Amino acid sequence: MEGDFKDYELCINVALENAKKRINLLDSTDRECVLEEYKEWINDGLSKQTILLLREDPII
């Protein structure tokens, strides 16, 4: 079970790093808007049920 948690933690960290990189590519106005959205999302509280991970090769 702990291995599963480590996998999720790694995926979330990778997703956050990718989000940071993508945000930094935006112009200042768009960057501010996206950062505000992230702040609202984080301030609403995070739980296992609110995080959706999408795979590049979905098996669905």
Sequence and secondary structure as in RCSB ss.txt:
>XXXX:A:sequence
MEGDFKDYELCINVALENAKKRINLLDSTDRECVLEEYKEWINDGLSKQTILLLREDPII
>XXXX:A:secstr
 HHHHHHHHHHHHHHHHHHHHHHHTS HHHHHHHHHHHHHHHHT   GGG     SS   
